[in-house]
Amino acid sequence: MDKPISTVRVRVPAKINLHLGVGALGDDGYHRLTTVFQAVSLYDELTAEAAEPGVCELTMTGEGAQELPTDDRNLAVRAARLVSQRFAGGEPLGVRMTIKKAIPIAGGMAGGSADAAAALLACSVLWDLDADVAELTEVAAELGSDVPFSVLGGTAIGTGRGADVVPALSRGGLHWVLAISAGGLSTPAVYRRFDELEPAGCDLAMPTGLLNALAGGDPVAVAPHLRNDLTAAAVSLDPALQQTLDAGLEHGALAALVSGSGPTCAFLSRNEDDAVELAARLRADAVAGSVRRVKGPVPGARLLT
């Protein structure tokens, strides 16, 4: 008889929205989106350990982790409880989770959604529930718009509220430099500001130019098609972002955009050498709290043990 699993480790990536088309606020309180996600090589790591039935505890470490709740307000805790409810047939299960954070908090890179995806996968394996990726993705949609993509990773198209996700062809790899702000931006606040600036919403057409460029694998072709309808809203709430975006372009980035609702800024480079040089220049300018080089696409939530 196999020995029960007592510890599971999962690594889960951050995301960049290569395209984020945002529609008007709907009667249901949500915006319709057309987005192209890309998972990039900046990771949170979740460790799940077996605990007494009914126990669901979370500890977080890493920069800014002390600012995050560790009770049922945290998406990872909600994800663990949802897995137990959905797949365990009402049997009380227990878990103690530890998350080591590297994805910036309130940075527009889906850190909370990534942690929820990691919890879904970790708990399903820890509890030996035989939930497949399709089932986990379906449950993920109940937790938030970015969670299904965090399960899948790679490059993908998101529609509806962003939770309806299908893979997109992306040849080769893209080299990015991230300028991560010392502070965060509230996603609801950015969307409220967007509603003030664009009450009728923006175009939700499928970004075929971007998708064709991604399929071709040439970053120079990809660059002119990057778009984020939340940029003006984010910049209006944090005007220093414009200086950061301008600095990246002045130092040779092919393109610059705010990631999601911000305030992380993402710069596309021609290749790894250019990314190394750009990162050094941005660090010298001190235009952000920290600067990181990443590559995409990478897989979504994955088991380490």
ZATOR-695446 format. One line per field, with one value per residue (C-alpha): x, y, z; residue number from 1; residue in three letters. Coordinates in pm, 1 decimal, decimal comma, m for minus. Each point is the difference from the previous one (the first is absolute). Layout:
<gupas>
u	[X / ...]
v	[Y / ...]
w	[Z / ...]
vexgu	[NUM / ...]
dotor	[ALA / ...]
</gupas>
This chain:
<gupas>
u	[0,0 / 137,0 / 100,5 / m233,4 / 153,3 / 77,3 / 153,8 / m52,4 / 187,3 / m136,2 / 160,5 / m225,4 / 92,8 / m94,7 / m178,5 / 18,9 / m297,2 / 140,8 / m340,1 / m271,8 / m314,4 / m252,2 / m368,9 / m251,1 / m113,5 / m285,5 / m319,6 / 154,4 / 277,1 / 270,7 / 182,7 / 13,1 / 356,3 / 197,3 / 348,9 / 312,8 / 185,9 / 359,6 / 148,3 / 353,8 / 288,0 / m69,0 / m141,3 / m175,6 / 51,9 / m263,1 / 68,0 / m301,4 / 24,4 / m260,2 / m185,0 / m281,3 / m347,0 / m161,4 / 323,6 / 84,1 / 292,8 / 219,2 / 337,0 / 163,2 / 359,0 / 175,2 / m5,0 / m332,4 / m146,5 / m81,5 / m252,4 / m212,8 / m278,1 / 47,4 / m362,8 / m295,8 / 59,9 / 305,4 / m67,5 / 231,1 / m200,9 / m324,4 / 146,7 / 94,4 / m346,6 / m162,2 / 205,0 / m109,2 / m365,3 / m1,0 / 203,2 / 7,6 / m369,7 / m51,6 / 282,9 / 186,9 / 362,6 / 289,1 / 295,1 / 269,8 / 132,4 / 306,8 / 43,6 / 337,3 / m81,4 / 204,7 / m284,8 / m62,1 / m301,8 / m268,2 / 236,5 / m229,6 / 166,7 / m271,1 / 192,5 / m313,7 / m147,3 / 327,8 / m7,6 / m359,0 / 101,1 / 290,5 / m233,9 / m244,7 / 268,8 / 183,7 / m309,7 / m137,9 / 328,0 / 51,6 / m349,7 / 24,1 / m322,9 / 74,2 / m118,3 / 128,7 / 109,0 / m338,3 / m179,3 / 244,3 / m34,3 / m378,8 / 25,1 / 262,5 / m250,9 / m210,5 / 290,0 / 92,3 / 56,6 / 375,3 / 0,3 / m79,6 / 291,3 / 230,7 / m86,0 / 75,8 / 281,6 / 167,8 / m161,5 / m378,2 / m300,7 / m247,1 / m353,7 / m313,7 / 125,7 / 339,6 / m70,2 / m96,7 / 349,2 / 128,5 / 368,1 / 163,4 / 291,9 / 321,6 / 326,9 / 334,3 / 35,7 / m38,9 / 246,4 / m152,7 / 133,9 / m234,2 / 12,7 / m174,0 / m128,2 / 65,9 / m375,8 / m306,3 / m317,7 / m349,9 / m154,9 / m354,8 / 131,8 / 163,4 / m320,6 / m204,0 / 236,8 / m29,3 / m379,9 / 41,4 / 238,5 / m174,9 / m366,3 / m90,6 / 286,7 / 253,5 / 17,6 / m28,4 / 95,6 / 233,7 / 360,7 / 79,6 / 311,8 / 150,7 / m98,6 / 157,0 / 318,6 / 20,6 / m42,6 / 289,7 / 227,5 / 157,1 / 3,4 / 42,6 / m328,6 / m167,2 / 98,6 / m240,8 / m298,9 / 36,8 / m290,3 / m152,8 / m319,3 / 64,7 / 326,4 / m149,0 / m194,4 / 305,4 / 218,8 / m259,3 / 5,3 / 379,3 / 150,1 / 355,3 / m83,0 / 27,4 / 359,5 / 74,0 / m161,8 / 187,3 / 332,0 / m35,8 / m67,5 / 287,4 / 232,4 / m92,1 / m305,2 / m199,9 / m321,5 / m118,9 / m328,5 / m155,7 / m62,7 / m369,9 / m128,6 / 356,9 / 219,1 / 260,0 / 134,1 / 109,8 / 252,7 / 45,7 / 359,1 / 135,4 / 205,7 / 163,8 / 304,0 / m220,2 / m206,1 / 315,4 / 106,3 / m346,6 / m30,9 / 336,2 / m100,1 / m333,5 / 172,2 / 242,6 / m291,8 / m169,9 / m341,6 / m150,1 / 21,2 / 167,8 / 77,8 / m25,4 / 71,6 / m247,3 / m85,2 / m332,0 / m189,7 / 45,1 / m237,8 / m265,1 / m22,0 / 233,5 / 96,1 / 355,0 / m34,6]
v	[0,0 / 344,7 / 227,7 / 305,5 / 325,7 / 233,8 / 299,7 / 151,7 / 292,6 / 199,8 / 280,8 / 247,5 / 290,9 / 364,7 / 124,9 / 294,9 / 112,0 / 50,0 / 132,6 / 120,4 / 129,6 / 120,4 / 50,5 / 213,2 / m91,3 / m247,9 / m21,9 / m293,9 / 225,2 / m147,7 / 114,7 / m218,0 / m59,8 / m117,7 / m79,7 / m190,1 / m136,3 / m113,4 / m182,6 / 115,9 / m138,8 / 175,5 / m248,4 / m44,6 / m336,5 / m170,8 / m288,2 / m196,7 / m240,0 / m241,3 / 120,6 / m111,0 / m23,4 / 341,5 / 196,0 / 253,8 / 221,0 / 232,4 / 161,8 / 241,5 / 116,5 / 235,3 / 372,8 / 154,8 / m330,0 / 151,9 / 226,4 / m291,9 / m177,7 / m365,3 / m81,3 / m61,7 / 335,3 / m154,5 / m168,6 / m290,5 / m85,2 / 29,1 / m222,6 / m270,8 / 3,9 / m12,2 / m304,5 / m179,0 / 86,6 / m83,6 / m319,8 / m157,4 / m89,5 / 200,0 / m172,9 / 252,3 / 30,1 / 195,0 / 198,1 / 237,0 / 217,4 / 219,8 / 242,4 / 151,3 / 310,5 / 150,7 / 128,2 / 363,6 / 66,5 / 217,7 / 22,5 / m93,1 / m340,0 / m221,8 / m96,0 / m82,2 / m195,0 / m188,4 / m102,7 / m120,7 / m211,5 / m145,1 / m87,6 / m171,4 / m224,4 / m62,0 / m96,6 / m222,7 / m195,8 / 7,2 / m137,9 / m245,2 / 126,0 / m87,0 / 338,0 / 60,5 / 330,6 / 61,2 / m46,7 / 224,3 / 267,8 / m9,7 / 44,8 / 271,3 / 215,2 / 22,0 / 162,8 / 279,4 / 102,7 / m68,0 / m330,6 / m232,1 / 143,6 / m42,4 / m370,9 / m32,7 / 249,1 / 40,4 / 256,1 / 12,8 / 203,4 / 100,3 / 123,0 / 75,6 / 107,1 / m140,1 / m344,6 / m163,6 / m102,7 / m176,0 / m56,1 / 219,0 / m95,9 / 176,4 / m106,0 / 64,5 / 203,2 / 366,2 / 178,3 / 249,9 / 246,0 / 77,4 / 326,1 / m83,6 / 291,4 / 24,6 / 41,0 / m161,8 / 112,1 / m114,6 / m183,4 / 123,9 / 356,8 / m26,8 / m133,0 / 278,4 / 255,7 / m177,1 / 35,6 / 374,7 / 34,5 / m243,9 / m32,8 / m169,1 / m246,2 / m87,5 / m231,8 / m371,4 / m131,0 / m298,0 / 126,7 / m196,8 / 204,1 / m92,0 / m365,1 / m23,8 / 164,7 / m238,9 / m295,2 / 133,0 / 25,7 / 336,9 / 250,3 / 290,6 / m98,7 / m49,9 / 340,9 / 232,8 / m216,8 / 15,5 / 184,8 / 62,1 / 204,4 / 50,6 / 188,6 / 351,4 / m84,7 / m146,8 / 296,1 / 248,4 / m168,0 / m34,9 / 266,8 / m123,7 / m298,4 / 221,6 / 83,4 / m371,1 / m84,9 / 283,3 / m107,0 / m353,7 / 122,0 / 249,5 / m283,8 / m215,7 / m207,2 / m109,2 / 80,1 / 97,1 / m66,1 / m8,8 / m360,0 / m56,4 / 260,2 / 99,4 / 136,8 / m248,0 / 115,9 / m259,0 / 70,4 / m226,3 / m51,7 / m126,9 / m274,5 / m100,7 / 225,5 / 303,9 / m94,4 / m18,0 / 347,0 / 147,7 / m140,2 / 152,8 / 340,9 / m3,9 / m95,5 / 286,9 / 239,5 / m125,5 / 41,1 / m297,3 / m186,5 / m293,9 / m123,3 / m361,4 / m179,7 / m272,8 / m211,9 / m124,1 / m206,6 / m252,4 / m270,6 / 71,7 / m159,3 / m299,7 / m257,2 / 19,3 / m309,3]
w	[0,0 / m98,2 / 284,5 / 19,5 / m126,6 / 291,4 / m182,8 / m345,1 / m157,5 / m292,0 / m198,9 / m180,0 / m231,2 / m28,1 / m310,6 / m235,4 / m208,4 / m349,5 / m100,9 / 236,0 / m167,1 / 258,0 / m68,5 / 186,9 / 350,3 / m28,7 / 200,4 / 188,6 / 131,1 / m223,3 / m310,6 / m310,0 / m111,4 / m297,9 / 116,8 / m95,0 / 301,0 / 14,4 / 298,7 / 82,3 / 204,9 / 329,6 / 248,3 / 331,3 / 170,7 / 214,6 / 238,5 / 124,3 / 293,3 / 128,2 / 310,5 / 225,9 / m161,9 / m30,1 / 45,3 / m272,3 / 97,2 / m205,4 / 66,9 / m243,9 / m38,1 / m240,8 / m68,9 / 100,5 / 118,7 / 338,9 / m174,1 / m123,3 / 190,9 / 81,3 / 82,0 / m232,0 / m168,5 / m165,4 / m335,1 / 81,4 / 311,8 / m194,1 / m271,9 / 251,0 / 153,1 / m342,8 / m102,5 / 315,2 / m56,7 / m369,7 / m19,4 / 345,7 / 25,4 / 317,1 / 185,5 / 221,7 / m108,5 / 145,3 / m135,2 / 116,9 / m282,7 / m20,8 / m289,9 / m85,3 / m200,2 / m279,9 / m219,3 / 100,1 / 219,0 / m164,0 / m297,6 / m288,9 / m48,0 / 153,5 / 313,4 / 198,8 / m289,0 / m41,8 / 365,7 / m37,5 / m300,4 / 198,1 / 287,4 / m234,7 / m143,4 / 328,4 / 196,9 / m274,2 / 2,1 / 377,4 / 56,6 / m293,6 / m155,2 / m365,1 / m128,8 / m352,7 / m152,6 / m164,7 / 333,0 / 184,3 / m267,8 / 33,5 / 377,4 / m48,8 / m189,0 / 316,4 / 185,0 / m240,5 / m358,5 / m7,7 / 190,7 / m294,2 / m195,9 / 299,7 / m4,1 / m371,6 / m64,0 / m338,3 / m227,6 / m15,8 / m106,2 / 269,7 / m67,4 / 200,5 / 340,4 / m103,3 / 144,4 / m331,1 / m107,1 / m311,4 / m89,4 / m265,3 / m221,5 / 97,8 / m163,3 / 162,1 / 316,8 / 88,8 / 226,7 / 241,1 / 255,2 / 288,1 / 194,2 / 326,8 / 207,2 / 370,6 / 56,5 / m152,6 / m172,8 / 89,5 / m295,4 / 84,8 / 23,2 / m342,9 / m153,9 / 163,6 / m148,9 / m337,9 / 20,2 / 55,4 / m294,0 / m238,0 / 106,8 / m330,1 / 28,4 / m268,7 / m299,8 / 81,6 / m343,8 / m12,3 / m39,9 / m315,0 / m75,1 / 335,4 / m30,1 / m347,3 / 127,0 / 296,2 / m233,9 / m207,1 / 302,3 / m83,9 / 291,6 / m240,8 / m164,3 / 338,1 / 142,1 / m188,1 / 91,1 / 379,0 / 162,7 / 341,5 / 31,3 / 373,4 / m55,5 / 13,0 / 315,3 / 172,1 / m98,5 / 121,9 / 342,9 / 1,5 / m228,6 / 62,7 / m221,7 / m307,1 / 88,5 / 34,1 / m333,9 / m172,8 / 152,5 / m132,5 / m351,8 / 13,9 / 98,9 / m298,2 / 88,2 / m304,4 / 188,1 / 346,1 / 174,1 / 342,7 / 106,0 / 68,9 / 244,2 / 90,1 / 133,2 / m133,5 / m336,1 / m256,9 / m275,6 / m300,3 / m116,2 / m330,5 / 166,9 / 327,6 / m45,0 / m54,0 / 305,8 / 214,9 / m115,5 / 45,1 / 351,8 / 94,0 / m134,3 / 182,8 / 324,9 / m46,1 / m55,0 / 319,8 / m161,8 / 183,6 / 328,8 / m174,6 / m350,9 / m116,3 / m326,3 / m95,6 / m301,7 / m132,0 / m63,0 / 282,6 / 128,1 / 261,4 / 346,4 / 16,7 / 261,7 / 134,0 / 220,4]
vexgu	[1 / 2 / 3 / 4 / 5 / 6 / 7 / 8 / 9 / 10 / 11 / 12 / 13 / 14 / 15 / 16 / 17 / 18 / 19 / 20 / 21 / 22 / 23 / 24 / 25 / 26 / 27 / 28 / 29 / 30 / 31 / 32 / 33 / 34 / 35 / 36 / 37 / 38 / 39 / 40 / 41 / 42 / 43 / 44 / 45 / 46 / 47 / 48 / 49 / 50 / 51 / 52 / 53 / 54 / 55 / 56 / 57 / 58 / 59 / 60 / 61 / 62 / 63 / 64 / 65 / 66 / 67 / 68 / 69 / 70 / 71 / 72 / 73 / 74 / 75 / 76 / 77 / 78 / 79 / 80 / 81 / 82 / 83 / 84 / 85 / 86 / 87 / 88 / 89 / 90 / 91 / 92 / 93 / 94 / 95 / 96 / 97 / 98 / 99 / 100 / 101 / 102 / 103 / 104 / 105 / 106 / 107 / 108 / 109 / 110 / 111 / 112 / 113 / 114 / 115 / 116 / 117 / 118 / 119 / 120 / 121 / 122 / 123 / 124 / 125 / 126 / 127 / 128 / 129 / 130 / 131 / 132 / 133 / 134 / 135 / 136 / 137 / 138 / 139 / 140 / 141 / 142 / 143 / 144 / 145 / 146 / 147 / 148 / 149 / 150 / 151 / 152 / 153 / 154 / 155 / 156 / 157 / 158 / 159 / 160 / 161 / 162 / 163 / 164 / 165 / 166 / 167 / 168 / 169 / 170 / 171 / 172 / 173 / 174 / 175 / 176 / 177 / 178 / 179 / 180 / 181 / 182 / 183 / 184 / 185 / 186 / 187 / 188 / 189 / 190 / 191 / 192 / 193 / 194 / 195 / 196 / 197 / 198 / 199 / 200 / 201 / 202 / 203 / 204 / 205 / 206 / 207 / 208 / 209 / 210 / 211 / 212 / 213 / 214 / 215 / 216 / 217 / 218 / 219 / 220 / 221 / 222 / 223 / 224 / 225 / 226 / 227 / 228 / 229 / 230 / 231 / 232 / 233 / 234 / 235 / 236 / 237 / 238 / 239 / 240 / 241 / 242 / 243 / 244 / 245 / 246 / 247 / 248 / 249 / 250 / 251 / 252 / 253 / 254 / 255 / 256 / 257 / 258 / 259 / 260 / 261 / 262 / 263 / 264 / 265 / 266 / 267 / 268 / 269 / 270 / 271 / 272 / 273 / 274 / 275 / 276 / 277 / 278 / 279 / 280 / 281 / 282 / 283 / 284 / 285 / 286 / 287 / 288 / 289 / 290 / 291 / 292 / 293 / 294 / 295 / 296 / 297 / 298 / 299 / 300 / 301 / 302 / 303 / 304 / 305]
dotor	[MET / ASP / LYS / PRO / ILE / SER / THR / VAL / ARG / VAL / ARG / VAL / PRO / ALA / LYS / ILE / ASN / LEU / HIS / LEU / GLY / VAL / GLY / ALA / LEU / GLY / ASP / ASP / GLY / TYR / HIS / ARG / LEU / THR / THR / VAL / PHE / GLN / ALA / VAL / SER / LEU / TYR / ASP / GLU / LEU / THR / ALA / GLU / ALA / ALA / GLU / PRO / GLY / VAL / CYS / GLU / LEU / THR / MET / THR / GLY / GLU / GLY / ALA / GLN / GLU / LEU / PRO / THR / ASP / ASP / ARG / ASN / LEU / ALA / VAL / ARG / ALA / ALA / ARG / LEU / VAL / SER / GLN / ARG / PHE / ALA / GLY / GLY / GLU / PRO / LEU / GLY / VAL / ARG / MET / THR / ILE / LYS / LYS / ALA / ILE / PRO / ILE / ALA / GLY / GLY / MET / ALA / GLY / GLY / SER / ALA / ASP / ALA / ALA / ALA / ALA / LEU / LEU / ALA / CYS / SER / VAL / LEU / TRP / ASP / LEU / ASP / ALA / ASP / VAL / ALA / GLU / LEU / THR / GLU / VAL / ALA / ALA / GLU / LEU / GLY / SER / ASP / VAL / PRO / PHE / SER / VAL / LEU / GLY / GLY / THR / ALA / ILE / GLY / THR / GLY / ARG / GLY / ALA / ASP / VAL / VAL / PRO / ALA / LEU / SER / ARG / GLY / GLY / LEU / HIS / TRP / VAL / LEU / ALA / ILE / SER / ALA / GLY / GLY / LEU / SER / THR / PRO / ALA / VAL / TYR / ARG / ARG / PHE / ASP / GLU / LEU / GLU / PRO / ALA / GLY / CYS / ASP / LEU / ALA / MET / PRO / THR / GLY / LEU / LEU / ASN / ALA / LEU / ALA / GLY / GLY / ASP / PRO / VAL / ALA / VAL / ALA / PRO / HIS / LEU / ARG / ASN / ASP / LEU / THR / ALA / ALA / ALA / VAL / SER / LEU / ASP / PRO / ALA / LEU / GLN / GLN / THR / LEU / ASP / ALA / GLY / LEU / GLU / HIS / GLY / ALA / LEU / ALA / ALA / LEU / VAL / SER / GLY / SER / GLY / PRO / THR / CYS / ALA / PHE / LEU / SER / ARG / ASN / GLU / ASP / ASP / ALA / VAL / GLU / LEU / ALA / ALA / ARG / LEU / ARG / ALA / ASP / ALA / VAL / ALA / GLY / SER / VAL / ARG / ARG / VAL / LYS / GLY / PRO / VAL / PRO / GLY / ALA / ARG / LEU / LEU / THR]
</gupas>
